[in-house]
Amino acid sequence: MMNNFDLNSYLSSKRKQINKALGSIFADDSSKIVKAMKYSLMAGGKRIRSVLCMAAAEAVGGQNKDIIRAACALEMIHTYSLIHDDLPAMDNDKLRRGIPTCHIAFDEATAILAGDALLTLSFEFLSSTGSSQGNRSLEWIHVMHIIAKAAGYKGMIEGQMQDMAAEGNRLRLEDLEKMHALKTGALIEASVIAGAILGKGSDVQIQNLKTYSRNIGLAFQVTDDILNVEGDPNIMGKDAGSDQLRAKSTYPGILGLESSREFAKKLVKDALKALENFDNKANPLRAIAHYIIERKK
């Protein structure tokens, strides 16, 4: 069903679209806060969440040209979370995407404000798009609700709180899965579902895509944990071994490396099964599922 789908070309094309759209947002503003926002937002990155949003819309046959704006908003939220995660009060990381983290390149206060600004800008972006959609405005309100919940205290923020609280404690496997379903999986799921809603997917399609996204979200985190053990810092753009230094519970720490790899493969298999009733328009989603566990960064 994949028909030799060229994922590299697809990702390159989508990233160019996303980067062009993101780059145009701050074209006429050179204030310090904007420089800090741009520094982190335009530092590269995989753009997985924004690409997933666009790919999900395509998978259900969607043609909504404004989906790129939802994809950009998701990238702003993801970048804000990275800026804040890297702060001394949290993970205290010095490198992100191969360059100094925002608080190192600027200062801690500026980094906090840059994260805050990106988060609020994402919803300014979504609401301004939705308000111009006429009879489709309710769909955009639904999407904003899904994204806000995923990014909020019942989603990504709760996951980060659990992650910090767990340092030095050995979690049970089921607790580790719950934590990462919030910290990493929630925004990935929201990205896929937002694209499906804006692409006018059916209820059945959206439910299947929810299953797909939950599996790849967890597979993404399992792979991150594996890379933190054995990844090449020069490829990843950040230090390896930080999870062990902070005594974090990880999949390799609980299951071992080989069993973690097998678990990630099973998650991808389950994700692909959820796409069985989709046609070739879902090939990007199928290829991304494989990419998530094969990536080196």
Buried (B, 14 or more C-beta within 10 A) or exposed (E): EEEEBEBEEBBEEBBEBBBEBBEEBBEEEEEEBBBBBBBBBBBEBBBBBBBBBBBBBBBBBBEBEBBBBBBBBBBBBBBBBBBBBBBEEEBEBEBBBBBBBBBBBBEEEBBBBBBBBBBEBBBEBBBEBBEEBEEBBEBBBBBBEBBBBBBEEEBBBBBBBBBBEBEEEEBEEEBBBBBBBBBBBBBBBBBBBBBBBBBBBEEEBBBBBBBBBBBBBBBBBBBBBBBBBEBEBEEBBBEBEBBEEBEBBBBBBBBEBEEBBEBBBEBBEBBBEBBEEBEEBBBBBBBBBBBBBEBEB
